[in-house]
Amino acid sequence: MTLAFDPVGLWPAALFAVAPLAWLGFSGRLSRVRWWKVLAVVTAGILPFHLFQQAWIIDVSPIGYPLLAAYVAVFSAAFVLLCARVAGRVPRWWLPLASGVLWSAVEVFRGDVLFKGYGWFNVAHPVVDWPWAAAPAAVTGQYGVTLLVATVGACIAAAVHRPRLMARWATILAGVLGVWAGLAAIGAAQPTANGPTLRVGVVQTNLPQSNKQAPTFESTLNLWNSLRTLTLEAADAAPPADIIVWPETMKPGLALDAESVAAERRAQIAIFPSKDAADRTPLLTASFAGATVDLQSATGIPLLVGEDAYDGLRFETKPSGSISVDYRHRYNSAFLVRDGAVQPARYDKVRLTPFGEEMPYISAWPWLERQLLDLAARGMKLDLSAGSSLTVFNVPMASGGEARLVTPICFEATEWDLCRRMIFDGSTRRADVLVNMTNDGWFGWWRGGRLQHLQIARWRCIELATPMIRAANTGISCSIDARGKVTRIAAGPQSTDWNQPGVLIADVTPGHGATLMARGGWITGWAVLGAGLVMLMVPLIPRRSADRTTLTTGA
């Protein structure tokens, strides 16, 4: 796994990743070892990979960092126990497929069920770097490829464990690869993008997360000047862009919806220069909303902006002179500024990031949530509300017609089912382009986290035959075509794709038609999870005879 993922990025290593764990489950060596010892030892063996890949969390939550790494690692250890449980009860020639199903079922459970899902570091993710190998996702979704990758690894494990049956394992492996090739051919034949192109200007800011969380007068002014300069640079492209996109919540100020901006202006909310500044004139935060609209009017190009939105925002000045802020709901939103006005329709983030924007299940007990946040996240406040509508933004294209855009925000680009519902209503296409506005400044110094976020987003494009635009604070901003191919931003004097401000002009061909995955292939993951649960019931069935031959007996 370490070799397969960035920064090494040797994707074929993913085909071998499951093999050692499957071999351990096959071996029969665990029958005399208590289950909790197996779980602890295997988790400890896998833990370094997750500690390495998620090291960026140290700066966000030092206590949560090892807990999250252990949480993800324990699922791989659980797979070993499940293999050992099933191995003695199924015919040995079924074992590679059974193990592939079990691994995939564990991935589905971790990625989509428990705590609302954390689907990062799936064993299939690196395979996206080989278009042929990733093509079946247009038929079965990502989890179909997970099943193929895991089954290949299990075949390798079986061959190592019982080399004298090599011909049998080679036959099974050939069958798996044949199925893979067939699905790839079908996937490659799925509809892809065509027709007029949408020209997009992507603005990449470079705002450290510390400045985002604790903005100063100087950092706020610098951010605005950078946004304005980069937006004007994107507007000067020839031919001009049809739309310009900013990253998630990068606009200075508190809000962009009219009611909240009015409340902000009435309360005269302001930030002040440092005490030793020559000019102590405060800067009203509401002025940035007007400046954003003015900037859009000056360019004449629609502007897609990430910003907070509120229901019932109000401010109250206390006797001490401090100001309290209250609201019924706060949303992480995407706004379209067009024709010199903020359009009334906006998108409010539907899928909140678990343990980053909400505490799944735990949020039902506010006191417990506060205690955990004070302990593990330096008192971070998680008060976002989830939206309920999958808003579509219509943008005219100079090349003809309109493009229909949907805006999965940040973590939402990793959610296959949400992105499917954003693009399709059943099998009817309702949108043509995905626009992922994200703040990847949370990854800090760790480029691997940015690359993993981008890697997962590429699967959504293949599954839905739909291109994606990513506007990412600190990078990696890019365009992804309907086959998962990436065109990255090149910014700054060293032409890097991260931790540099810059502009990307991308021509995107909107998607059309519906893939088999959108038509029903999305059920693959749930079917695999169901099959895994059924297999766990197999050990409860009494054996027919005491001398049954299995892979684990050495017979």
C-alpha positions as CSV (number, residue, x, y, z in Angstrom):
1,M,0.0,0.0,0.0
2,T,2.8,2.4,0.8
3,L,4.3,1.8,-2.7
4,A,1.0,2.1,-4.4
5,F,0.0,5.5,-3.0
6,D,1.7,8.8,-3.3
7,P,4.4,10.0,-2.9
8,V,5.8,6.7,-4.4
9,G,2.7,6.2,-6.7
10,L,3.6,2.7,-8.0
11,W,0.0,1.7,-8.7
12,P,0.7,-2.0,-9.7
13,A,1.7,-2.6,-6.0
14,A,-2.0,-2.3,-5.1
15,L,-2.5,-5.7,-6.8
16,F,-0.3,-7.3,-4.2
17,A,-1.5,-5.3,-1.1
18,V,-4.2,-7.7,0.0
19,A,-2.0,-10.9,-0.5
20,P,-0.2,-11.0,2.9
21,L,-3.4,-10.5,4.8
22,A,-5.3,-13.0,2.8
23,W,-2.4,-15.5,3.3
24,L,-2.5,-15.0,7.0
25,G,-6.3,-15.7,7.0
26,F,-5.9,-18.8,4.9
27,S,-3.0,-20.3,6.8
28,G,-4.9,-21.8,9.7
29,R,-2.3,-20.4,12.1
30,L,-4.8,-18.3,13.9
31,S,-7.0,-21.1,15.2
32,R,-5.3,-21.2,18.6
33,V,-4.8,-17.4,18.9
34,R,-7.4,-15.2,20.6
35,W,-9.2,-12.9,18.2
36,W,-8.3,-9.7,20.1
37,K,-4.6,-10.6,19.9
38,V,-4.9,-11.1,16.1
39,L,-6.7,-7.8,15.8
40,A,-4.1,-5.9,17.9
41,V,-1.0,-7.4,16.2
42,V,-2.3,-7.0,12.6
43,T,-3.5,-3.5,13.3
44,A,-0.1,-2.6,14.7
45,G,1.5,-4.0,11.6
46,I,-0.7,-1.9,9.3
47,L,-0.6,1.2,11.4
48,P,2.6,2.8,10.0
49,F,1.0,3.1,6.6
50,H,-1.9,5.1,7.9
51,L,0.3,7.2,10.3
52,F,2.4,8.1,7.3
53,Q,-0.4,8.9,4.9
54,Q,-2.4,10.9,7.4
55,A,0.4,12.8,9.1
56,W,-1.1,16.1,8.2
57,I,-3.7,15.5,11.0
58,I,-1.0,16.2,13.6
59,D,-1.5,19.9,13.0
60,V,-5.3,19.7,13.2
61,S,-5.8,17.2,16.1
62,P,-2.7,15.7,17.8
63,I,-4.9,13.4,19.8
64,G,-7.2,12.5,16.9
65,Y,-4.2,11.7,14.6
66,P,-3.2,8.2,16.1
67,L,-6.9,7.4,16.8
68,L,-7.9,7.9,13.1
69,A,-4.9,6.0,11.8
70,A,-5.8,3.1,14.2
71,Y,-9.4,3.3,13.3
72,V,-8.7,2.8,9.6
73,A,-6.0,0.1,10.2
74,V,-8.3,-2.0,12.3
75,F,-10.5,-2.7,9.3
76,S,-7.7,-4.5,7.5
77,A,-7.0,-6.5,10.6
78,A,-10.7,-7.4,10.8
79,F,-10.5,-8.7,7.2
80,V,-7.8,-11.2,8.4
81,L,-10.2,-12.5,11.1
82,L,-13.1,-12.8,8.6
83,C,-10.9,-14.7,6.2
84,A,-9.9,-17.1,9.0
85,R,-13.5,-17.5,9.9
86,V,-14.7,-18.4,6.4
87,A,-11.6,-20.3,5.1
88,G,-12.4,-23.6,6.8
89,R,-16.0,-23.6,5.6
90,V,-15.9,-22.9,1.8
91,P,-14.5,-25.1,-0.9
92,R,-10.8,-24.1,-1.4
93,W,-11.2,-23.1,-5.0
94,W,-13.7,-20.5,-3.8
95,L,-11.2,-18.9,-1.3
96,P,-9.7,-16.2,-3.6
97,L,-13.1,-15.0,-4.7
98,A,-14.5,-15.3,-1.1
99,S,-11.6,-13.3,0.2
100,G,-12.0,-10.6,-2.5
101,V,-15.7,-10.3,-1.6
102,L,-14.8,-10.0,2.1
103,W,-12.2,-7.3,1.5
104,S,-14.6,-5.4,-0.6
105,A,-17.4,-5.7,1.9
106,V,-15.1,-4.3,4.6
107,E,-14.2,-1.4,2.3
108,V,-17.9,-0.7,1.7
109,F,-18.7,-0.9,5.4
110,R,-15.9,1.5,6.2
111,G,-16.4,3.8,3.3
112,D,-20.2,4.2,3.3
113,V,-21.7,2.8,6.5
114,L,-19.9,3.3,9.8
115,F,-19.9,6.9,11.0
116,K,-21.4,7.8,7.7
117,G,-18.3,6.6,5.9
118,Y,-14.6,7.4,5.4
119,G,-13.7,5.9,2.0
120,W,-10.1,7.0,1.8
121,F,-7.2,4.6,1.0
122,N,-9.3,2.1,-0.8
123,V,-7.0,-0.6,-2.3
124,A,-8.3,0.2,-5.8
125,H,-7.7,3.9,-5.7
126,P,-4.1,3.9,-7.2
127,V,-5.4,1.8,-10.1
128,V,-7.0,5.0,-11.5
129,D,-3.6,5.8,-13.0
130,W,-4.1,3.1,-15.6
131,P,-7.2,4.0,-17.6
132,W,-7.8,0.4,-18.8
133,A,-7.8,-1.0,-15.3
134,A,-10.1,1.8,-14.0
135,A,-12.5,1.6,-16.9
136,P,-14.8,-1.0,-15.3
137,A,-15.9,1.7,-12.8
138,A,-18.2,3.1,-15.5
139,V,-20.0,-0.2,-15.3
140,T,-19.8,-1.3,-11.6
141,G,-18.6,1.8,-9.8
142,Q,-15.4,2.0,-7.8
143,Y,-16.3,-1.0,-5.7
144,G,-16.4,-3.3,-8.7
145,V,-12.7,-2.5,-9.3
146,T,-12.0,-3.0,-5.6
147,L,-13.4,-6.5,-5.9
148,L,-11.1,-7.2,-8.9
149,V,-8.0,-5.9,-7.2
150,A,-8.6,-7.7,-3.9
151,T,-9.4,-11.0,-5.7
152,V,-6.1,-10.8,-7.7
153,G,-4.3,-10.3,-4.3
154,A,-6.1,-13.2,-2.8
155,C,-5.1,-15.4,-5.8
156,I,-1.5,-14.5,-5.2
157,A,-1.9,-15.4,-1.5
158,A,-3.4,-18.8,-2.4
159,A,-0.5,-19.5,-4.8
160,V,2.1,-18.7,-2.1
161,H,0.3,-20.8,0.5
162,R,-0.3,-23.8,-1.7
163,P,2.2,-23.6,-4.6
164,R,1.5,-27.3,-5.6
165,L,-2.0,-26.1,-6.7
166,M,-0.5,-23.4,-8.9
167,A,-2.3,-24.5,-12.0
168,R,-5.7,-24.1,-10.2
169,W,-4.9,-20.6,-8.9
170,A,-3.5,-19.6,-12.3
171,T,-6.8,-20.6,-13.9
172,I,-8.8,-18.6,-11.3
173,L,-6.5,-15.6,-11.8
174,A,-6.9,-15.9,-15.6
175,G,-10.7,-15.9,-15.1
176,V,-10.6,-12.8,-12.9
177,L,-8.4,-11.0,-15.4
178,G,-10.7,-12.0,-18.2
179,V,-13.7,-10.6,-16.4
180,W,-11.6,-7.4,-15.8
181,A,-10.8,-7.1,-19.5
182,G,-14.4,-7.6,-20.5
183,L,-15.7,-5.0,-18.0
184,A,-13.0,-2.6,-19.2
185,A,-14.1,-3.0,-22.8
186,I,-17.7,-2.3,-21.8
187,G,-16.6,0.6,-19.6
188,A,-14.6,2.1,-22.4
189,A,-17.7,2.0,-24.6
190,Q,-19.8,4.0,-22.2
191,P,-20.9,7.5,-23.2
192,T,-18.3,10.2,-22.7
193,A,-18.3,14.0,-23.0
194,N,-18.9,15.6,-26.4
195,G,-20.3,18.8,-27.9
196,P,-19.5,22.5,-27.2
197,T,-16.9,23.2,-24.6
198,L,-17.2,25.2,-21.4
199,R,-14.2,27.5,-20.8
200,V,-13.4,27.7,-17.1
201,G,-11.0,30.0,-15.2
202,V,-9.9,28.3,-12.0
203,V,-8.4,30.5,-9.3
204,Q,-6.0,28.8,-6.8
205,T,-5.4,30.8,-3.6
206,N,-2.6,29.9,-1.2
207,L,-3.9,30.8,2.2
208,P,-2.4,28.8,5.1
209,Q,-5.1,27.3,7.3
210,S,-3.8,29.1,10.3
211,N,-4.7,32.4,8.6
212,K,-8.1,31.1,7.6
213,Q,-8.9,30.1,11.2
214,A,-7.5,33.3,12.8
215,P,-7.5,36.0,10.1
216,T,-5.8,39.4,10.7
217,F,-6.4,42.7,9.0
218,E,-3.2,42.2,6.9
219,S,-3.9,38.5,5.9
220,T,-7.5,39.4,5.0
221,L,-6.5,42.3,2.8
222,N,-3.7,40.2,1.2
223,L,-6.2,37.4,0.5
224,W,-8.6,39.8,-1.2
225,N,-5.9,41.4,-3.3
226,S,-4.8,38.0,-4.4
227,L,-8.3,36.9,-5.3
228,R,-8.9,40.1,-7.2
229,T,-5.6,39.9,-9.1
230,L,-6.0,36.3,-10.0
231,T,-9.7,36.8,-11.1
232,L,-8.7,39.6,-13.4
233,E,-5.9,37.4,-14.8
234,A,-8.4,34.7,-15.5
235,A,-10.8,37.2,-17.1
236,D,-8.0,38.4,-19.5
237,A,-7.7,35.0,-21.1
238,A,-8.2,34.8,-24.8
239,P,-10.7,33.6,-25.6
240,P,-12.4,34.7,-22.4
241,A,-13.7,32.2,-19.8
242,D,-17.4,31.3,-19.6
243,I,-17.1,31.2,-15.8
244,I,-14.5,31.8,-13.1
245,V,-14.4,29.5,-10.0
246,W,-13.0,30.3,-6.5
247,P,-12.1,27.7,-3.9
248,E,-14.2,26.8,-0.9
249,T,-15.0,29.7,1.5
250,M,-12.0,31.8,0.4
251,K,-14.0,35.1,0.0
252,P,-13.1,37.4,3.0
253,G,-16.0,38.5,5.2
254,L,-18.8,36.4,6.8
255,A,-21.4,35.8,4.2
256,L,-22.7,36.4,0.7
257,D,-26.5,35.9,1.0
258,A,-28.3,39.2,1.1
259,E,-30.0,38.8,4.5
260,S,-26.8,37.9,6.3
261,V,-24.7,40.6,4.5
262,A,-27.3,43.2,5.6
263,A,-27.1,42.0,9.2
264,E,-23.3,42.1,9.0
265,R,-23.5,45.7,7.7
266,R,-26.0,46.9,10.2
267,A,-23.8,45.6,13.1
268,Q,-20.7,47.3,11.5
269,I,-18.6,44.2,11.9
270,A,-15.0,45.2,11.2
271,I,-11.4,44.1,11.5
272,F,-8.7,46.4,12.6
273,P,-5.1,47.0,11.7
274,S,-2.4,46.1,14.2
275,K,-1.8,48.6,17.0
276,D,1.4,49.9,15.4
277,A,-0.1,50.5,12.0
278,A,0.0,54.1,10.8
279,D,-3.6,53.9,9.5
280,R,-6.0,52.5,12.1
281,T,-9.1,52.8,9.9
282,P,-11.2,49.6,10.4
283,L,-12.3,47.5,7.4
284,L,-16.0,46.5,7.4
285,T,-16.3,42.8,6.6
286,A,-19.5,43.3,4.7
287,S,-17.6,45.4,2.1
288,F,-16.2,42.3,0.6
289,A,-19.6,41.1,-0.5
290,G,-20.1,44.3,-2.4
291,A,-16.5,44.1,-3.8
292,T,-17.1,40.6,-5.0
293,V,-20.2,41.7,-6.9
294,D,-18.4,44.7,-8.3
295,L,-15.5,42.5,-9.5
296,Q,-17.9,40.2,-11.3
297,S,-19.6,43.2,-12.9
298,A,-16.2,44.6,-14.1
299,T,-15.3,41.3,-15.8
300,G,-18.7,40.5,-17.1
301,I,-17.9,36.8,-16.4
302,P,-20.1,34.7,-14.1
303,L,-18.3,33.9,-10.8
304,L,-18.8,30.8,-8.7
305,V,-17.9,31.6,-5.1
306,G,-17.6,29.5,-2.0
307,E,-18.8,31.2,1.2
308,D,-20.8,30.6,4.3
309,A,-24.6,31.2,4.4
310,Y,-26.8,31.7,7.4
311,D,-30.4,31.5,8.5
312,G,-31.3,34.2,11.0
313,L,-27.8,35.7,11.4
314,R,-27.9,38.4,14.1
315,F,-25.4,40.3,16.2
316,E,-25.8,41.7,19.7
317,T,-23.5,44.2,21.5
318,K,-22.9,43.3,25.1
319,P,-22.4,45.8,27.9
320,S,-18.7,44.9,27.9
321,G,-18.5,46.1,24.3
322,S,-18.0,42.6,22.9
323,I,-20.3,41.3,20.1
324,S,-22.1,38.0,20.3
325,V,-23.1,36.2,17.1
326,D,-26.2,34.0,16.8
327,Y,-28.0,32.1,14.0
328,R,-30.4,29.3,13.5
329,H,-28.3,27.5,10.9
330,R,-24.9,28.0,9.2
331,Y,-24.1,26.4,5.8
332,N,-21.0,25.8,3.7
333,S,-22.3,27.1,0.4
334,A,-21.6,27.8,-3.3
335,F,-23.0,31.0,-4.8
336,L,-23.3,32.1,-8.4
337,V,-22.6,35.8,-9.0
338,R,-23.9,36.8,-12.4
339,D,-25.1,39.9,-14.2
340,G,-23.9,42.1,-11.3
341,A,-25.9,40.2,-8.6
342,V,-25.7,37.2,-6.3
343,Q,-28.2,34.8,-7.7
344,P,-30.9,33.6,-5.2
345,A,-30.3,29.9,-5.8
346,R,-27.3,28.5,-3.9
347,Y,-26.0,25.1,-3.0
348,D,-25.6,24.2,0.7
349,K,-23.2,21.4,1.3
350,V,-25.3,18.2,1.9
351,R,-22.7,15.8,3.1
352,L,-20.7,17.2,6.0
353,T,-17.2,15.9,6.6
354,P,-17.3,13.4,9.5
355,F,-15.3,14.6,12.5
356,G,-14.3,17.7,10.5
357,E,-17.7,19.4,10.2
358,E,-19.9,17.1,12.3
359,M,-19.5,14.4,14.8
360,P,-21.6,11.5,13.5
361,Y,-24.1,10.2,16.1
362,I,-22.1,12.1,18.8
363,S,-23.6,15.4,17.7
364,A,-26.9,14.2,19.1
365,W,-25.3,14.9,22.6
366,P,-24.0,18.5,22.5
367,W,-22.3,18.2,25.9
368,L,-20.3,15.1,24.8
369,E,-19.5,16.7,21.5
370,R,-18.0,19.8,23.3
371,Q,-15.9,17.6,25.6
372,L,-14.5,15.6,22.7
373,L,-13.7,18.7,20.7
374,D,-12.0,20.4,23.7
375,L,-9.9,17.3,24.2
376,A,-9.0,16.4,20.6
377,A,-9.5,19.4,18.4
378,R,-8.4,22.4,20.4
379,G,-11.9,23.6,21.0
380,M,-13.0,23.7,17.3
381,K,-16.7,24.4,16.9
382,L,-18.7,22.2,14.6
383,D,-21.9,24.0,14.0
384,L,-22.6,23.6,10.3
385,S,-26.0,22.4,9.1
386,A,-26.5,20.1,6.1
387,G,-28.3,21.4,3.0
388,S,-31.1,19.4,1.4
389,S,-31.2,20.5,-2.3
390,L,-28.8,19.4,-5.1
391,T,-28.8,22.8,-6.9
392,V,-27.9,23.0,-10.6
393,F,-26.3,26.2,-11.9
394,N,-26.9,27.1,-15.5
395,V,-24.0,28.9,-17.3
396,P,-24.1,30.1,-20.9
397,M,-21.2,28.8,-23.1
398,A,-19.7,31.0,-25.8
399,S,-19.4,27.9,-28.0
400,G,-23.2,27.5,-27.8
401,G,-25.9,26.4,-25.4
402,E,-25.7,26.2,-21.6
403,A,-23.7,24.0,-19.2
404,R,-25.4,22.6,-16.1
405,L,-23.0,22.7,-13.2
406,V,-23.2,21.0,-9.8
407,T,-20.8,21.8,-7.0
408,P,-19.8,19.0,-4.6
409,I,-17.9,20.9,-1.9
410,C,-14.6,19.5,-0.5
411,F,-15.1,16.0,0.9
412,E,-18.3,15.5,-1.1
413,A,-16.2,14.7,-4.2
414,T,-15.2,11.5,-2.5
415,E,-18.9,10.4,-2.1
416,W,-19.8,8.3,-5.1
417,D,-23.6,8.1,-4.3
418,L,-23.9,11.8,-3.7
419,C,-22.1,12.7,-6.9
420,R,-24.3,10.2,-8.8
421,R,-27.5,11.8,-7.5
422,M,-26.1,15.3,-8.4
423,I,-25.5,14.3,-12.0
424,F,-28.4,11.9,-12.6
425,D,-32.0,11.7,-11.6
426,G,-32.4,7.9,-11.9
427,S,-30.8,7.4,-15.4
428,T,-31.7,10.9,-16.6
429,R,-28.8,13.4,-16.7
430,R,-29.6,16.6,-14.8
431,A,-26.1,18.1,-14.9
432,D,-23.1,18.0,-17.2
433,V,-20.0,19.2,-15.2
434,L,-18.9,18.6,-11.6
435,V,-17.2,21.6,-9.9
436,N,-15.3,20.7,-6.7
437,M,-14.6,23.7,-4.6
438,T,-12.3,22.7,-1.8
439,N,-10.0,24.0,0.9
440,D,-7.1,21.6,0.9
441,G,-5.1,24.0,3.1
442,W,-6.0,21.5,5.9
443,F,-3.3,19.2,4.5
444,G,-0.7,21.8,5.4
445,W,2.8,20.6,4.4
446,W,1.6,17.2,3.2
447,R,1.2,16.9,-0.6
448,G,0.2,13.3,-0.4
449,G,-3.2,14.2,1.2
450,R,-3.9,16.6,-1.7
451,L,-3.0,13.9,-4.2
452,Q,-5.2,11.3,-2.5
453,H,-8.2,13.8,-2.5
454,L,-7.6,14.3,-6.2
455,Q,-7.2,10.6,-6.8
456,I,-10.6,9.8,-5.3
457,A,-12.3,12.6,-7.3
458,R,-11.0,11.0,-10.5
459,W,-13.1,7.9,-9.9
460,R,-16.3,10.0,-9.8
461,C,-15.5,11.3,-13.4
462,I,-15.0,7.7,-14.7
463,E,-18.2,6.4,-12.9
464,L,-20.4,9.1,-14.3
465,A,-18.6,9.9,-17.6
466,T,-18.6,13.5,-16.4
467,P,-15.7,16.0,-16.3
468,M,-14.8,17.8,-13.1
469,I,-13.2,21.2,-12.3
470,R,-11.3,21.4,-9.0
471,A,-10.6,24.8,-7.5
472,A,-8.5,24.1,-4.4
473,N,-7.0,26.5,-1.9
474,T,-3.2,25.6,-1.7
475,G,-3.8,23.1,-4.6
476,I,-4.1,20.9,-6.4
477,S,-6.5,22.7,-8.8
478,C,-7.1,20.9,-12.1
479,S,-9.5,19.8,-14.7
480,I,-10.4,16.1,-15.0
481,D,-12.0,14.7,-18.1
482,A,-14.8,12.1,-18.3
483,R,-12.2,9.3,-18.4
484,G,-10.3,10.5,-15.3
485,K,-7.4,12.2,-17.1
486,V,-6.0,15.2,-15.2
487,T,-4.7,18.5,-16.4
488,R,-3.1,20.2,-13.4
489,I,-2.4,23.8,-12.6
490,A,1.1,25.0,-13.0
491,A,1.7,28.0,-10.7
492,G,4.5,30.2,-9.4
493,P,8.1,30.5,-10.6
494,Q,8.8,26.8,-10.1
495,S,5.6,25.8,-11.9
496,T,4.4,23.7,-9.0
497,D,0.8,22.6,-8.5
498,W,0.5,23.3,-4.7
499,N,1.2,25.9,-2.2
500,Q,1.4,28.5,-4.9
501,P,-1.3,31.0,-6.1
502,G,-2.2,30.8,-9.7
503,V,-4.8,30.5,-12.5
504,L,-5.8,27.6,-14.7
505,I,-7.8,28.1,-17.9
506,A,-9.4,24.8,-18.8
507,D,-11.7,23.8,-21.7
508,V,-14.2,21.3,-20.5
509,T,-16.5,19.2,-22.7
510,P,-19.7,18.6,-20.8
511,G,-20.9,15.0,-20.3
512,H,-23.8,13.4,-22.0
513,G,-25.7,10.1,-21.7
514,A,-25.8,7.7,-18.8
515,T,-23.2,5.1,-17.8
516,L,-24.2,1.6,-16.8
517,M,-23.0,2.5,-13.3
518,A,-25.5,5.4,-13.2
519,R,-28.3,3.1,-14.6
520,G,-27.9,0.5,-11.9
521,G,-24.3,-0.6,-11.6
522,W,-24.0,1.5,-8.5
523,I,-25.6,-1.4,-6.6
524,T,-22.4,-3.4,-6.9
525,G,-21.0,-2.1,-3.6
526,W,-24.1,-2.9,-1.7
527,A,-24.4,-6.4,-3.3
528,V,-20.8,-7.1,-2.3
529,L,-21.6,-6.0,1.3
530,G,-24.6,-8.3,1.3
531,A,-22.6,-11.2,0.0
532,G,-20.0,-10.6,2.7
533,L,-22.6,-10.7,5.4
534,V,-24.0,-13.9,4.0
535,M,-20.5,-15.5,4.0
536,L,-20.1,-14.7,7.6
537,M,-23.2,-16.8,8.3
538,V,-21.4,-19.8,6.6
539,P,-19.4,-20.8,9.8
540,L,-22.7,-21.2,11.6
541,I,-23.7,-24.0,9.3
542,P,-22.7,-27.4,10.7
543,R,-20.1,-29.4,8.8
544,R,-21.3,-32.4,7.0
545,S,-18.2,-34.5,7.8
546,A,-15.2,-34.2,10.1
547,D,-12.7,-35.0,7.4
548,R,-13.7,-32.2,4.9
549,T,-10.7,-31.1,2.9
550,T,-9.9,-27.4,3.0
551,L,-7.0,-25.1,2.1
552,T,-6.3,-24.6,5.8
553,T,-5.9,-28.3,6.7
554,G,-2.9,-28.9,4.5
555,A,-4.8,-31.8,2.9
